[in-house]
Amino acid sequence: CDLQISMSTKFQCVFEGIAKEGNTALLNEIYTELYITEGGTGELNEEHEVRQIEAASRKADRAETSIRQEELFQLPAGRQEPIRTVMTKGVAGIGKTVLTQKFTLDWAEGKANQNIHFIFPFTFRELNVLKEEKFSLVELVHHFFPETKEAGICSFEDFQVIFIFDGLDECRLPLDFNKTQILTDPRKSTSVGDLLTNLIRGNLLPSARLWITTRPAAANQIPTGYVDMVTEVRGFSDPQKEEYFRKRFRDEEQARRIISHIKRSRSLHIMCHIPVFCWITTTVLEDLLKGREGGELPKSLTEMYIHFLVVQAKVKKIKYDGGAETDPHWSPESRKMMESLGKLAFEQLQKGNLIFYESDLTECGIDIRAASVYSGVFTQIFREERGLYQDKVFSFIHLSVQEFLAALHVHLTFITSGLFKVKQSTLTQFYKSAMKKALQNPNGHLDLFLRFLLGLSLQTNQNLLRGLLTQTGSSSQTNQKTVQYIKKKISEDLSAEKSINLFHCLNELNDGSLVEEIQQFLSSGRLSTDKLSHAQWSALVFILLSSGEDQEKFDLKKYSASEEALLRLLPVIKASNKAILSGCNLSERSCAALSSVLSSHSSRLRDLDLSNNNLQDSGVKQLSAGLESPHCELETLSLSGCLITEEGCASLASALKSNPSHLRELDLSYNHPGEAGIKLLSAALEDPHWRLDTLRNLKLSDNNRKVTFEKELQSYPDHPDRFDHRYQLLCRDGLTGRCYWEVEWRGQVTISVSYRGIRREGVRSDCFFGENNQSWSLFYSDSDGFYVWHDDKKTQIFPSSSSSSSSHRVAVYVDCPGGVLSFFRVSNDSLIHLHTFNTTFTEPLYPGFGLWSDSSMVLC
């Protein structure tokens, strides 16, 4: 149709980082698959997005559900309810907009989602300029997609439609989900804000599907009840980063050198999760490698962004001013442009704005005509876009570019004020003040700004900006004082995130002394944690988190088997997949700290071993507060030998009832849970909503002739023949010919024969004796009497009243070749027939036994 042709034309070409000039590229040729995960919530995350990226970089490829963009509206396995609204979160520059373009292009070119009749992609930037207008839903579609009007389509109820709304974080429309008047007629006009609110609530076109993209900080603008699925764009994984650079640098040796360099610089490697930063890096390195094949490449963020700025100045000089490659890059005019952009960046950063309209620019004292010139000249820094009605929208290409220019503005403003000339200590005080302000911000919103500001104080970086900076500030003495102040702050009791950012600040100041000192201790094997200062502990945390290696397993004993070491290294535990903390003299205090790790949305801890610590019930109660958190995704928990009683079991059962979907293995061996504690936790195994499937309570004794359901949980090594959820066991030796045996029991039991191939893993019926075509069973309980069971067909033999006085011994007779299986009750040395199965046994048979709480069986 005409709409598909129009969408194909519109989205087949993209500009990388450029608004309206530069080299276009075919989207299908340059598109690198993004890492998209399913799950999470639409809750508010106010942390600086670089913090979020750093946290994501420590979540190595774990067992998360990743999805492809063409599968967004497909029902996941096991889900019944249809997906109407999908929210996709991702930090600025991570690739959300390109993702929506690729989704639309694949539909327009007939490659995916061909069951959809129309896809209507909107951006909130375009919708914002219609804030004061009134439209019906049909009119809004006709205005943005005139092909539908030309085709005479005035109703969409009979079509499969997807509405895409890109950039919720840029929305300036009032979205009031409490007071907005209900609107159900798509032909009735109202404000655009009310229109979107009714569409999202499902009042308008309930059959339509919606895809909304947003930065994490704005996700809570839409109530979670109106969102059916939340996905997150994680950007590039490590292999995808390499793929990107190999596509951009065709020379294999050059690509290898660049990839190796980025891996060595942790801050650059982390930022390369963001596709826009990969493009910035490529822009810089392409320019640098032209002129100095064997020269130094940028190692810090500040250096990278300075080079990026210089590249843009070069482009302006050559492309617009007709200059030569060797001419000075900066002219009075381009200096004035950059100063104005820096002022705009700083003032709008303080307000939290990433996009700017004409009124915003006027407030900052920038003439609209000048802004258009800036966006035409510095296209790769400052962008101008036009909406449907030619209203101008301005932005920097990425939040980090805005923060860098804001830091440059502050630096320029301070050194040109002349204050530092009077007294060098004034400059030191200036940097201290900036650090204090950044550290006071709980969410890290000034973290990256601070890194850039301190990086700009280095003389080597100021030399790179010669021509833009007419005078320089700072000295090696000032820098040394700043470094000492940062180390002093690191020695204080800061959060891990703040401490880590200060280490990044030291890196921007080219000081790695604290880190190098600990690295030498680690490499020599002479690390003595008893003598570590607070700053050295922080350095150890930074090293372990920044190693670039997957934190698969963390063993506390490697550093110190103590509570202090655990509390110091808590951020490393949070970033690890498995934490071994057994026998480390931990107490209730450690459990409270670990509870905070379990309840953190950024924790990747899945396996926690706390065995042989004096935790007691009070510690388990603290730990349970973390286990019940919806963010907790722990799968294995060992609490063996932790002095836990019935009270502790009750805390665990309560926590797992609140959050039953993750924990699979729980080891409570060598504790004292009591009968009530065992019943509470055993009930979890019967609940289909709980994933808990390994409370190993079966204990073999009497030369393996007796099997008992033990109150003390047993610890056996994993084995593929063991039932990991059912309290059952299958004999090792098979039956041949004709066989007979007797069993005496206590409690509720199942006596069976089964094929070896019966399923051992999980909770499904094909694991339970008698509930499948692999096994034949006799079941007994005091309340229900005898039943026989095969292929999920259950037949009662005696009512409970007649069985209550029966002896607790049965005989089993099997004729394997003849296909006969008989069960008898043994009473006073006589056999009373219960039931006979007549069938054909196609495989060897094995005796099997199943138990419930307080039951046991012995072969007679």
Secondary structure, DSSP 4 states (H G I P E B T S, - for coil): -HHHHHHHHHHSEEESS-SSSS-EEEHHHH-----EEE--------S-HHHHHHHHHTS-S-S--B--GGGTTSPPTT--S---EEEEE--TTSSHHHHHHHHHHHHHTTSS-TT-SEEEEEEHHHHHTTTT-EE-HHHHHHHH-HHHHHTT----TTS-EEEEEE-GGG--S---TTTPPP---TTS-EEHHHHHHHHHHTSS-TT-EEEEEE-GGGGGGS-GGG-SEEEEE----HHHHHHHHHHH--SHHHHHHHHHHHHH-HHHHHHTTSHHHHHHHHHHHHHHHHH-TTSPPP-SHHHHHHHHHHHHHHHIIIIIT---TTS-S--HHHHHHHHHHHHHHHHHHHHT-SEE-HHHHHHTT--HHHHHHHHHHSTTTEEEEE-TT--EEEEESSHHHHHHHHHHHHHHHHHHTTHHHH-HHHHHHHHHHHHHHHHH-TT-TTHHHHHHHHHTTSHHHHHHTBTTBSS----HHHHHHHHHHHHHHHTS---HHHHHHHHHHHHHTT--HHHHHHHHHHHHT---GGG--HHHHHHHHHHHHSS-S---EEEGGGT-SSHHHHHHTHHHHHH-SEEE-TTS---HHHHHHHHHHHT-TT----EEE--SS--HHHHHHHHHHHHTSTT----EEE-TTS--BHHHHHHHHHHHHHS-SS--EEE-TTSB-HHHHHHHHHHHHH-TT----B---EEEETTTTEEEE-SSPP-----TTS-SSSSEEE-SSPB-SEEEEEEEEESSEEEEEEETTS--SSSSGGGSTTSSTTEEEEEEETTTEEEEEETTEEEE-S-HHHHTTS-SEEEEEEETTTTEEEEEEEETTEEEEEEEEE----S-EEEEEEE-TT-EEEE-
